[in-house]
């Protein structure tokens, strides 16, 4: 690679005369000039100086050929005039001391060649002049002690053997703090390696085999306290592993087989109280498992089958009272389940089928009052449902089919007065509906068709006075609309056309005086509108 570079970039000073040796003649090809000898038979051999220039006339290359081979002093320059390389060739092989520069005139590398290959100590530099690498070459490859720097990222130091890292190596961060140390064998990390925190404490330490973890490994917290300890086999965890809290208290203990938890595992709270205990098989929970609250009270207990809850399970609050109990079948709740409040009062009870609510369910408030009772079918409400206010008064009596409201519905106000009654059909209100104010006075009456108001609707104020009367088509008011204040006096009157005001509309104050009147077209006011004060003055 390097000889080609020299040919492309070496140069002589512009305007310098080329002195060709005897028998040689000067040849010019554009900006390139060289000497050559024409042999018998017409063969042409380069012999003597060679000069090359950039298109702008700047020197590019200056060297010498001796009977067709590079020989002697060779120089090259960048287009900006800065020197790029300086050294010697011997019988077409790069040889002796050489220096290379960056285009900003900073040295890029310096060292020696023997018969075309790097040999001895070499130094490499960044463009800002900082040392990048320093070490020995033998037969063109890294061999011996090397020091390497990376701007802003630290440095490393260790030995190469035949271009492969081999022997002890150390790595430092940008602040000069040792962060890693260990041994390479034939370019693979081998044996004991240690990684450090910035504060100098160990972060991890263990054995590597051909670059993968194998054998005992330990990790620590930044405080120096042990964090985790166990063994690896060919890069995967194996055998007993233990972890600790930063305080030094044990956190967990258990076995690992081929990188997966296997056998009994125990974990603890930092206080030393047991947190969880059970068995793993190939990374999946099996058999009996028990967990505890931090105060020592049992939290839950049951069995796993292939990492799925299976069989009877019970849960407890941290005060020792039951939280829930029921059966699981391969990760899905099944059969009767009961749930409690922390006080011990029942919260809800019912059946599951395949992990879904099924059959009758009942819920209570914390004081023991029933708040809801109804039926489920495969996770959807189905059949009769009743809900209650906290005081025990009925709130809603409803019917569902496949999760949608269906059939007769009744609701009540908290004081026991009826609030509404009507019917649903697959989630849509249908037929006659009535609503009442909390004082028992009628609030509205009318009909629905597929969830939309249809036909005549009448609404009342809570004092029994009529509020408004309207006709609906497809849930939109249409025709004459009249509304009244709760004192019985007219409030407004006009016509709707498919949900939009249309024609003349009049509005009155609560004392009966005309407020304003005018015309709408397609829901928008148009033309002149007359307005009045509440004393009748325009």
Buried (B, 14 or more C-beta within 10 A) or exposed (E): EBBEEBBEBBBBEBEEEBEBEEEBEBBEEEBEBBBBBEEEEEEEBBBBBBBBBBEEEBBBBBBBBBEBBBBEEBBBBBBEEEBBBBBBBBEBBBBEEBBBBBBEEBBBBBBBBBEBBBBEBBBBBBBEEEBBBBBBBBEBBBBBBBBBBEEEEBBBBBBBBEBBBBEEBBBBBEEEEBBBBBBBBEBBBBBBBBBBBEEEEBBBBBBBBEBEBBBBBBBBBEEEBBBBBBBBBEBBBBEEBBBBBBEEEBBBBBBBBEBBBBEEBBBBBBEEEBBBBBBBBEEBBBEEBBBBBEEEBBBBBBBBBEBBBBBEBBBBBBEEBBBBBBBBBBEBBBBEBBBBBBEEBBBBBBBBBEBBBBBBBBBBBEEEEBBBBBBBBEBBBBBBBBBBBEEEEBBBBBBBBEBBBBEEBBBBBEEEBBBBBBBBBEBBBBEEBBBBBBEEBBBBBBBBBEBBBBEEBBBBBBEEBBBBBBBBBEEBBBEEBBBBBBEEBBBBBBBBBEBBBBEEBBBBBBEEBBBBBBBBEEEEEEEEEEEBEEEEEE
